[in-house]
Amino acid sequence: MQCSSCGVDASSEPGGLAAARVTWTFGTERGRTVWTCPACSRRHARSMEGRLDSAWW
Ligand SMILES: [Zn+2]
């Protein structure tokens, strides 16, 4: 299982796959399962907020 954004392998995370299943973000993209590591999840959240802000102002 790899991060769909940066490609890091979940088994190289602290705690390994078992921990990654808890901390990583799970989603589906065009019918297949995709995983996003915590670092990329935070980055995406920030960029989403950024877009929201620019649309709002
Ligand atoms: Zn990542």
N, CA, C, O and the ligand as a Tripos MOL2 file, in Angstrom:
@<TRIPOS>MOLECULE
protein
  229   227    58     0     0
PROTEIN
NO_CHARGES

@<TRIPOS>ATOM
      1 N           0.8480   -1.1850    0.0000 N.3       1 MET1
      2 CA          0.0000    0.0000    0.0000 C.3       1 MET1
      3 C           0.8900    1.2440    0.0000 C.2       1 MET1
      4 O           1.7810    1.3930    0.8360 O.2       1 MET1
      5 N           0.6220    2.1270   -0.9580 N.am      2 GLN2
      6 CA          1.4430    3.3140   -1.1360 C.3       2 GLN2
      7 C           0.5860    4.5710   -1.1280 C.2       2 GLN2
      8 O          -0.5980    4.5270   -1.4600 O.2       2 GLN2
      9 N           1.1900    5.6930   -0.7470 N.am      3 CYS3
     10 CA          0.4890    6.9690   -0.7870 C.3       3 CYS3
     11 C           0.2330    7.3560   -2.2420 C.2       3 CYS3
     12 O           1.1310    7.2990   -3.0820 O.2       3 CYS3
     13 N          -1.0090    7.7510   -2.5220 N.am      4 SER4
     14 CA         -1.3560    8.1000   -3.8940 C.3       4 SER4
     15 C          -0.7410    9.4270   -4.3120 C.2       4 SER4
     16 O          -0.6840    9.7350   -5.5030 O.2       4 SER4
     17 N          -0.2800   10.2110   -3.3500 N.am      5 SER5
     18 CA          0.2830   11.5180   -3.6820 C.3       5 SER5
     19 C           1.8010   11.4920   -3.7890 C.2       5 SER5
     20 O           2.3600   11.9020   -4.8070 O.2       5 SER5
     21 N           2.4770   11.0080   -2.7370 N.am      6 CYS6
     22 CA          3.9320   11.0660   -2.7400 C.3       6 CYS6
     23 C           4.5590    9.7010   -2.9770 C.2       6 CYS6
     24 O           5.7660    9.6120   -3.2030 O.2       6 CYS6
     25 N           3.7600    8.6280   -2.9310 N.am      7 GLY7
     26 CA          4.2530    7.3090   -3.2720 C.3       7 GLY7
     27 C           5.0130    6.6080   -2.1610 C.2       7 GLY7
     28 O           5.6080    5.5540   -2.3890 O.2       7 GLY7
     29 N           5.0010    7.1840   -0.9460 N.am      8 VAL8
     30 CA          5.7050    6.5470    0.1590 C.3       8 VAL8
     31 C           5.0300    5.2130    0.4830 C.2       8 VAL8
     32 O           3.8100    5.0840    0.3880 O.2       8 VAL8
     33 N           5.8330    4.2360    0.8630 N.am      9 ASP9
     34 CA          5.2890    2.9210    1.1770 C.3       9 ASP9
     35 C           4.8320    2.8780    2.6270 C.2       9 ASP9
     36 O           5.5670    3.2720    3.5320 O.2       9 ASP9
     37 N           3.6110    2.3970    2.8390 N.am     10 ALA10
     38 CA          3.0380    2.3980    4.1870 C.3      10 ALA10
     39 C           3.8330    1.5330    5.1480 C.2      10 ALA10
     40 O           3.8640    1.8080    6.3470 O.2      10 ALA10
     41 N           4.4750    0.4940    4.6360 N.am     11 SER11
     42 CA          5.2220   -0.4010    5.5150 C.3      11 SER11
     43 C           6.4860    0.2600    6.0390 C.2      11 SER11
     44 O           7.1180   -0.2560    6.9610 O.2      11 SER11
     45 N           6.8720    1.4260    5.4490 N.am     12 SER12
     46 CA          8.0340    2.1520    5.9480 C.3      12 SER12
     47 C           7.6410    3.1930    6.9880 C.2      12 SER12
     48 O           8.4980    3.8740    7.5510 O.2      12 SER12
     49 N           6.3340    3.3110    7.2400 N.am     13 GLU13
     50 CA          5.8490    4.2350    8.2640 C.3      13 GLU13
     51 C           6.1600    3.6810    9.6450 C.2      13 GLU13
     52 O           6.2810    2.4670    9.8110 O.2      13 GLU13
     53 N           6.2940    4.5730   10.6610 N.am     14 PRO14
     54 CA          6.4420    4.0720   12.0320 C.3      14 PRO14
     55 C           5.2060    3.2540   12.4110 C.2      14 PRO14
     56 O           4.0800    3.7330   12.2780 O.2      14 PRO14
     57 N           5.4110    2.0410   12.8740 N.am     15 GLY15
     58 CA          4.2820    1.1860   13.2060 C.3      15 GLY15
     59 C           3.8520    0.2990   12.0550 C.2      15 GLY15
     60 O           3.0500   -0.6180   12.2370 O.2      15 GLY15
     61 N           4.3740    0.5640   10.8870 N.am     16 GLY16
     62 CA          4.1090   -0.3040    9.7520 C.3      16 GLY16
     63 C           2.6880   -0.2080    9.2250 C.2      16 GLY16
     64 O           1.9770    0.7620    9.4890 O.2      16 GLY16
     65 N           2.2900   -1.2170    8.4840 N.am     17 LEU17
     66 CA          0.9870   -1.2380    7.8180 C.3      17 LEU17
     67 C          -0.1710   -1.0860    8.7780 C.2      17 LEU17
     68 O          -1.1380   -0.3830    8.4840 O.2      17 LEU17
     69 N          -0.0800   -1.7460    9.9360 N.am     18 ALA18
     70 CA         -1.1800   -1.7200   10.8920 C.3      18 ALA18
     71 C          -1.4510   -0.2920   11.3510 C.2      18 ALA18
     72 O          -2.6050    0.1240   11.4550 O.2      18 ALA18
     73 N          -0.3900    0.4520   11.6230 N.am     19 ALA19
     74 CA         -0.5500    1.8410   12.0440 C.3      19 ALA19
     75 C          -1.0380    2.6990   10.8870 C.2      19 ALA19
     76 O          -1.8610    3.5960   11.0700 O.2      19 ALA19
     77 N          -0.5270    2.4190    9.7020 N.am     20 ALA20
     78 CA         -0.8990    3.2190    8.5400 C.3      20 ALA20
     79 C          -2.3840    3.0980    8.2350 C.2      20 ALA20
     80 O          -3.0100    4.0640    7.7980 O.2      20 ALA20
     81 N          -2.9490    1.9220    8.4620 N.am     21 ARG21
     82 CA         -4.3790    1.7520    8.2010 C.3      21 ARG21
     83 C          -5.2110    2.6660    9.0880 C.2      21 ARG21
     84 O          -6.3330    3.0290    8.7370 O.2      21 ARG21
     85 N          -4.6580    3.0350   10.2390 N.am     22 VAL22
     86 CA         -5.3760    3.9140   11.1630 C.3      22 VAL22
     87 C          -5.1330    5.3770   10.8210 C.2      22 VAL22
     88 O          -6.0550    6.1920   10.8380 O.2      22 VAL22
     89 N          -3.8750    5.7010   10.5070 N.am     23 THR23
     90 CA         -3.5110    7.1120   10.3710 C.3      23 THR23
     91 C          -3.6500    7.6130    8.9360 C.2      23 THR23
     92 O          -3.8190    8.8130    8.7180 O.2      23 THR23
     93 N          -3.5830    6.7370    7.9820 N.am     24 TRP24
     94 CA         -3.6910    7.1720    6.6040 C.3      24 TRP24
     95 C          -5.1410    7.4210    6.2260 C.2      24 TRP24
     96 O          -6.0580    6.8620    6.8280 O.2      24 TRP24
     97 N          -5.3370    8.2610    5.2280 N.am     25 THR25
     98 CA         -6.6830    8.5600    4.7500 C.3      25 THR25
     99 C          -7.0220    7.6250    3.5980 C.2      25 THR25
    100 O          -6.2330    7.4410    2.6710 O.2      25 THR25
    101 N          -8.2090    7.0420    3.6750 N.am     26 PHE26
    102 CA         -8.6670    6.0430    2.7250 C.3      26 PHE26
    103 C          -9.7230    6.6690    1.8130 C.2      26 PHE26
    104 O         -10.5960    7.4000    2.2790 O.2      26 PHE26
    105 N          -9.6410    6.3870    0.5430 N.am     27 GLY27
    106 CA        -10.6560    6.8930   -0.3750 C.3      27 GLY27
    107 C         -10.7470    6.0250   -1.6100 C.2      27 GLY27
    108 O          -9.9650    5.0900   -1.7800 O.2      27 GLY27
    109 N         -11.6940    6.3300   -2.4630 N.am     28 THR28
    110 CA        -11.8000    5.6070   -3.7210 C.3      28 THR28
    111 C         -11.7070    6.5970   -4.8730 C.2      28 THR28
    112 O         -12.2480    7.7020   -4.8250 O.2      28 THR28
    113 N         -11.0180    6.1680   -5.8870 N.am     29 GLU29
    114 CA        -10.7980    7.0120   -7.0500 C.3      29 GLU29
    115 C         -11.0570    6.1620   -8.2690 C.2      29 GLU29
    116 O         -10.3500    5.1850   -8.5160 O.2      29 GLU29
    117 N         -12.0630    6.5290   -9.0310 N.am     30 ARG30
    118 CA        -12.4190    5.7460  -10.2240 C.3      30 ARG30
    119 C         -12.5300    4.2570   -9.8990 C.2      30 ARG30
    120 O         -12.0450    3.4100  -10.6490 O.2      30 ARG30
    121 N         -13.1750    3.9510   -8.7750 N.am     31 GLY31
    122 CA        -13.4850    2.5760   -8.4410 C.3      31 GLY31
    123 C         -12.3690    1.8030   -7.7860 C.2      31 GLY31
    124 O         -12.5710    0.6450   -7.4190 O.2      31 GLY31
    125 N         -11.1920    2.3950   -7.6220 N.am     32 ARG32
    126 CA        -10.1330    1.6740   -6.9300 C.3      32 ARG32
    127 C          -9.7730    2.3920   -5.6460 C.2      32 ARG32
    128 O          -9.9960    3.5930   -5.4900 O.2      32 ARG32
    129 N          -9.2050    1.6140   -4.7270 N.am     33 THR33
    130 CA         -8.8780    2.1470   -3.4130 C.3      33 THR33
    131 C          -7.5840    2.9450   -3.4760 C.2      33 THR33
    132 O          -6.5880    2.4940   -4.0410 O.2      33 THR33
    133 N          -7.6120    4.1130   -2.8980 N.am     34 VAL34
    134 CA         -6.3890    4.9150   -2.8130 C.3      34 VAL34
    135 C          -6.1580    5.2980   -1.3630 C.2      34 VAL34
    136 O          -7.1010    5.5150   -0.6020 O.2      34 VAL34
    137 N          -4.8760    5.3770   -0.9920 N.am     35 TRP35
    138 CA         -4.4880    5.7450    0.3590 C.3      35 TRP35
    139 C          -3.6420    7.0090    0.2950 C.2      35 TRP35
    140 O          -2.8530    7.2010   -0.6310 O.2      35 TRP35
    141 N          -3.8190    7.8580    1.2860 N.am     36 THR36
    142 CA         -3.0230    9.0740    1.3670 C.3      36 THR36
    143 C          -2.3710    9.1450    2.7390 C.2      36 THR36
    144 O          -3.0450    8.9970    3.7590 O.2      36 THR36
    145 N          -1.0750    9.3680    2.7680 N.am     37 CYS37
    146 CA         -0.3550    9.3920    4.0320 C.3      37 CYS37
    147 C          -0.7280   10.6620    4.8240 C.2      37 CYS37
    148 O          -1.2140   11.6340    4.2460 O.2      37 CYS37
    149 N          -0.5000   10.6450    6.1400 N.am     38 PRO38
    150 CA         -0.9070   11.7900    6.9730 C.3      38 PRO38
    151 C          -0.3100   13.1040    6.5030 C.2      38 PRO38
    152 O          -0.9840   14.1330    6.5380 O.2      38 PRO38
    153 N           0.9370   13.0880    6.0650 N.am     39 ALA39
    154 CA          1.5750   14.3250    5.6200 C.3      39 ALA39
    155 C           0.8510   14.9090    4.4170 C.2      39 ALA39
    156 O           0.6070   16.1150    4.3610 O.2      39 ALA39
    157 N           0.5080   14.0630    3.4570 N.am     40 CYS40
    158 CA         -0.1860   14.5400    2.2690 C.3      40 CYS40
    159 C          -1.6190   14.9460    2.6100 C.2      40 CYS40
    160 O          -2.1440   15.8920    2.0230 O.2      40 CYS40
    161 N          -2.2550   14.2520    3.5420 N.am     41 SER41
    162 CA         -3.6020   14.6210    3.9580 C.3      41 SER41
    163 C          -3.6090   16.0360    4.5070 C.2      41 SER41
    164 O          -4.4770   16.8430    4.1740 O.2      41 SER41
    165 N          -2.6210   16.3260    5.3590 N.am     42 ARG42
    166 CA         -2.5320   17.6800    5.9210 C.3      42 ARG42
    167 C          -2.2950   18.7000    4.8260 C.2      42 ARG42
    168 O          -2.8950   19.7750    4.8260 O.2      42 ARG42
    169 N          -1.4170   18.3600    3.8880 N.am     43 ARG43
    170 CA         -1.1030   19.2870    2.7970 C.3      43 ARG43
    171 C          -2.3570   19.5550    1.9620 C.2      43 ARG43
    172 O          -2.6220   20.6920    1.5730 O.2      43 ARG43
    173 N          -3.1250   18.4940    1.6930 N.am     44 HIS44
    174 CA         -4.3400   18.6630    0.9070 C.3      44 HIS44
    175 C          -5.3620   19.4960    1.6540 C.2      44 HIS44
    176 O          -6.0440   20.3340    1.0630 O.2      44 HIS44
    177 N          -5.4670   19.2640    2.9610 N.am     45 ALA45
    178 CA         -6.4210   20.0230    3.7590 C.3      45 ALA45
    179 C          -6.0790   21.5060    3.6950 C.2      45 ALA45
    180 O          -6.9560   22.3590    3.5530 O.2      45 ALA45
    181 N          -4.7900   21.7910    3.8040 N.am     46 ARG46
    182 CA         -4.3670   23.1930    3.7540 C.3      46 ARG46
    183 C          -4.6640   23.8080    2.3950 C.2      46 ARG46
    184 O          -5.1510   24.9360    2.3230 O.2      46 ARG46
    185 N          -4.3810   23.0870    1.3210 N.am     47 SER47
    186 CA         -4.5920   23.6550   -0.0050 C.3      47 SER47
    187 C          -6.0840   23.8290   -0.2750 C.2      47 SER47
    188 O          -6.4890   24.7570   -0.9750 O.2      47 SER47
    189 N          -6.9130   22.9190    0.2930 N.am     48 MET48
    190 CA         -8.3540   23.0660    0.1520 C.3      48 MET48
    191 C          -8.8310   24.3090    0.8800 C.2      48 MET48
    192 O          -9.6700   25.0540    0.3740 O.2      48 MET48
    193 N          -8.2850   24.5300    2.0830 N.am     49 GLU49
    194 CA         -8.6200   25.7380    2.8230 C.3      49 GLU49
    195 C          -8.1700   26.9710    2.0470 C.2      49 GLU49
    196 O          -8.8630   27.9880    2.0120 O.2      49 GLU49
    197 N          -6.9950   26.8620    1.4240 N.am     50 GLY50
    198 CA         -6.4760   27.9780    0.6480 C.3      50 GLY50
    199 C          -7.4040   28.3480   -0.4950 C.2      50 GLY50
    200 O          -7.6700   29.5240   -0.7440 O.2      50 GLY50
    201 N          -7.8990   27.3130   -1.1950 N.am     51 ARG51
    202 CA         -8.8170   27.5850   -2.2960 C.3      51 ARG51
    203 C         -10.1150   28.1870   -1.7780 C.2      51 ARG51
    204 O         -10.6800   29.1010   -2.3780 O.2      51 ARG51
    205 N         -10.5730   27.6530   -0.6480 N.am     52 LEU52
    206 CA        -11.7990   28.1650   -0.0520 C.3      52 LEU52
    207 C         -11.6410   29.6410    0.2760 C.2      52 LEU52
    208 O         -12.5210   30.4590    0.0060 O.2      52 LEU52
    209 N         -10.4810   29.9610    0.8730 N.am     53 ASP53
    210 CA        -10.2310   31.3400    1.2680 C.3      53 ASP53
    211 C         -10.2310   32.2740    0.0500 C.2      53 ASP53
    212 O         -10.8540   33.3350    0.0680 O.2      53 ASP53
    213 N          -9.5280   31.8630   -0.9960 N.am     54 SER54
    214 CA         -9.4130   32.7590   -2.1520 C.3      54 SER54
    215 C         -10.7680   32.9270   -2.8370 C.2      54 SER54
    216 O         -11.0660   33.9860   -3.3890 O.2      54 SER54
    217 N         -11.5960   31.8590   -2.7950 N.am     55 ALA55
    218 CA        -12.9260   31.9830   -3.3870 C.3      55 ALA55
    219 C         -13.7950   32.9000   -2.5340 C.2      55 ALA55
    220 O         -14.6150   33.6670   -3.0400 O.2      55 ALA55
    221 N         -13.5880   32.7930   -1.2250 N.am     56 TRP56
    222 CA        -14.4220   33.5620   -0.3040 C.3      56 TRP56
    223 C         -14.1090   35.0420   -0.4010 C.2      56 TRP56
    224 O         -15.0110   35.8810   -0.4120 O.2      56 TRP56
    225 N         -12.8230   35.3560   -0.4710 N.am     57 TRP57
    226 CA        -12.4520   36.7780   -0.4350 C.3      57 TRP57
    227 C         -12.5470   37.3460   -1.8330 C.2      57 TRP57
    228 O         -12.2790   38.5290   -2.0380 O.2      57 TRP57
    229 ZN          2.0580   11.0510    0.8900 Zn       58 ZN58
@<TRIPOS>BOND
     1     1     2 1
     2     2     3 1
     3     3     4 2
     4     3     5 am
     5     5     6 1
     6     6     7 1
     7     7     8 2
     8     7     9 am
     9     9    10 1
    10    10    11 1
    11    11    12 2
    12    11    13 am
    13    13    14 1
    14    14    15 1
    15    15    16 2
    16    15    17 am
    17    17    18 1
    18    18    19 1
    19    19    20 2
    20    19    21 am
    21    21    22 1
    22    22    23 1
    23    23    24 2
    24    23    25 am
    25    25    26 1
    26    26    27 1
    27    27    28 2
    28    27    29 am
    29    29    30 1
    30    30    31 1
    31    31    32 2
    32    31    33 am
    33    33    34 1
    34    34    35 1
    35    35    36 2
    36    35    37 am
    37    37    38 1
    38    38    39 1
    39    39    40 2
    40    39    41 am
    41    41    42 1
    42    42    43 1
    43    43    44 2
    44    43    45 am
    45    45    46 1
    46    46    47 1
    47    47    48 2
    48    47    49 am
    49    49    50 1
    50    50    51 1
    51    51    52 2
    52    51    53 am
    53    53    54 1
    54    54    55 1
    55    55    56 2
    56    55    57 am
    57    57    58 1
    58    58    59 1
    59    59    60 2
    60    59    61 am
    61    61    62 1
    62    62    63 1
    63    63    64 2
    64    63    65 am
    65    65    66 1
    66    66    67 1
    67    67    68 2
    68    67    69 am
    69    69    70 1
    70    70    71 1
    71    71    72 2
    72    71    73 am
    73    73    74 1
    74    74    75 1
    75    75    76 2
    76    75    77 am
    77    77    78 1
    78    78    79 1
    79    79    80 2
    80    79    81 am
    81    81    82 1
    82    82    83 1
    83    83    84 2
    84    83    85 am
    85    85    86 1
    86    86    87 1
    87    87    88 2
    88    87    89 am
    89    89    90 1
    90    90    91 1
    91    91    92 2
    92    91    93 am
    93    93    94 1
    94    94    95 1
    95    95    96 2
    96    95    97 am
    97    97    98 1
    98    98    99 1
    99    99   100 2
   100    99   101 am
   101   101   102 1
   102   102   103 1
   103   103   104 2
   104   103   105 am
   105   105   106 1
   106   106   107 1
   107   107   108 2
   108   107   109 am
   109   109   110 1
   110   110   111 1
   111   111   112 2
   112   111   113 am
   113   113   114 1
   114   114   115 1
   115   115   116 2
   116   115   117 am
   117   117   118 1
   118   118   119 1
   119   119   120 2
   120   119   121 am
   121   121   122 1
   122   122   123 1
   123   123   124 2
   124   123   125 am
   125   125   126 1
   126   126   127 1
   127   127   128 2
   128   127   129 am
   129   129   130 1
   130   130   131 1
   131   131   132 2
   132   131   133 am
   133   133   134 1
   134   134   135 1
   135   135   136 2
   136   135   137 am
   137   137   138 1
   138   138   139 1
   139   139   140 2
   140   139   141 am
   141   141   142 1
   142   142   143 1
   143   143   144 2
   144   143   145 am
   145   145   146 1
   146   146   147 1
   147   147   148 2
   148   147   149 am
   149   149   150 1
   150   150   151 1
   151   151   152 2
   152   151   153 am
   153   153   154 1
   154   154   155 1
   155   155   156 2
   156   155   157 am
   157   157   158 1
   158   158   159 1
   159   159   160 2
   160   159   161 am
   161   161   162 1
   162   162   163 1
   163   163   164 2
   164   163   165 am
   165   165   166 1
   166   166   167 1
   167   167   168 2
   168   167   169 am
   169   169   170 1
   170   170   171 1
   171   171   172 2
   172   171   173 am
   173   173   174 1
   174   174   175 1
   175   175   176 2
   176   175   177 am
   177   177   178 1
   178   178   179 1
   179   179   180 2
   180   179   181 am
   181   181   182 1
   182   182   183 1
   183   183   184 2
   184   183   185 am
   185   185   186 1
   186   186   187 1
   187   187   188 2
   188   187   189 am
   189   189   190 1
   190   190   191 1
   191   191   192 2
   192   191   193 am
   193   193   194 1
   194   194   195 1
   195   195   196 2
   196   195   197 am
   197   197   198 1
   198   198   199 1
   199   199   200 2
   200   199   201 am
   201   201   202 1
   202   202   203 1
   203   203   204 2
   204   203   205 am
   205   205   206 1
   206   206   207 1
   207   207   208 2
   208   207   209 am
   209   209   210 1
   210   210   211 1
   211   211   212 2
   212   211   213 am
   213   213   214 1
   214   214   215 1
   215   215   216 2
   216   215   217 am
   217   217   218 1
   218   218   219 1
   219   219   220 2
   220   219   221 am
   221   221   222 1
   222   222   223 1
   223   223   224 2
   224   223   225 am
   225   225   226 1
   226   226   227 1
   227   227   228 2
@<TRIPOS>SUBSTRUCTURE
     1 MET1         2 RESIDUE 1 A MET
     2 GLN2         6 RESIDUE 1 A GLN
     3 CYS3        10 RESIDUE 1 A CYS
     4 SER4        14 RESIDUE 1 A SER
     5 SER5        18 RESIDUE 1 A SER
     6 CYS6        22 RESIDUE 1 A CYS
     7 GLY7        26 RESIDUE 1 A GLY
     8 VAL8        30 RESIDUE 1 A VAL
     9 ASP9        34 RESIDUE 1 A ASP
    10 ALA10       38 RESIDUE 1 A ALA
    11 SER11       42 RESIDUE 1 A SER
    12 SER12       46 RESIDUE 1 A SER
    13 GLU13       50 RESIDUE 1 A GLU
    14 PRO14       54 RESIDUE 1 A PRO
    15 GLY15       58 RESIDUE 1 A GLY
    16 GLY16       62 RESIDUE 1 A GLY
    17 LEU17       66 RESIDUE 1 A LEU
    18 ALA18       70 RESIDUE 1 A ALA
    19 ALA19       74 RESIDUE 1 A ALA
    20 ALA20       78 RESIDUE 1 A ALA
    21 ARG21       82 RESIDUE 1 A ARG
    22 VAL22       86 RESIDUE 1 A VAL
    23 THR23       90 RESIDUE 1 A THR
    24 TRP24       94 RESIDUE 1 A TRP
    25 THR25       98 RESIDUE 1 A THR
    26 PHE26      102 RESIDUE 1 A PHE
    27 GLY27      106 RESIDUE 1 A GLY
    28 THR28      110 RESIDUE 1 A THR
    29 GLU29      114 RESIDUE 1 A GLU
    30 ARG30      118 RESIDUE 1 A ARG
    31 GLY31      122 RESIDUE 1 A GLY
    32 ARG32      126 RESIDUE 1 A ARG
    33 THR33      130 RESIDUE 1 A THR
    34 VAL34      134 RESIDUE 1 A VAL
    35 TRP35      138 RESIDUE 1 A TRP
    36 THR36      142 RESIDUE 1 A THR
    37 CYS37      146 RESIDUE 1 A CYS
    38 PRO38      150 RESIDUE 1 A PRO
    39 ALA39      154 RESIDUE 1 A ALA
    40 CYS40      158 RESIDUE 1 A CYS
    41 SER41      162 RESIDUE 1 A SER
    42 ARG42      166 RESIDUE 1 A ARG
    43 ARG43      170 RESIDUE 1 A ARG
    44 HIS44      174 RESIDUE 1 A HIS
    45 ALA45      178 RESIDUE 1 A ALA
    46 ARG46      182 RESIDUE 1 A ARG
    47 SER47      186 RESIDUE 1 A SER
    48 MET48      190 RESIDUE 1 A MET
    49 GLU49      194 RESIDUE 1 A GLU
    50 GLY50      198 RESIDUE 1 A GLY
    51 ARG51      202 RESIDUE 1 A ARG
    52 LEU52      206 RESIDUE 1 A LEU
    53 ASP53      210 RESIDUE 1 A ASP
    54 SER54      214 RESIDUE 1 A SER
    55 ALA55      218 RESIDUE 1 A ALA
    56 TRP56      222 RESIDUE 1 A TRP
    57 TRP57      226 RESIDUE 1 A TRP
    58 ZN58       229 GROUP 0 **** ****
